[in-house]
Amino acid sequence: MKNEPLQIPIEDELDLHTYKPAEVRELLSEYLNACRERKFSSVRIIHGKGAGTLKRKVHSVLAKLKKIKSFHSAGRQEGGWGAIIVYLEK
């Protein structure tokens, strides 16, 4: 069953703790497209605090994706430096 597509719930938050950095580019692209289809204006991406590898990968991917207004590290109440808030274009 390795070739079956991964089904993730489309909510305004995505937790990447269980994903490898190599999986992030495709996952984020598809997830954010689905969020735009659902008319979300912003989402929170949780990458964790660890060594920063996943955070750097997420930032790199977001910087290259189209239809992203902006993104920044989450505020203290939203997960601090373990999460990113992404604002989507309509």
Beta strands, then each sheet from edge to edge (+ up, - down):
strand 1: 13-15
strand 2: 42-46
strand 3: 68-73
strand 4: 83-88
sheet 1: 1+ 2+ 4- 3+
end
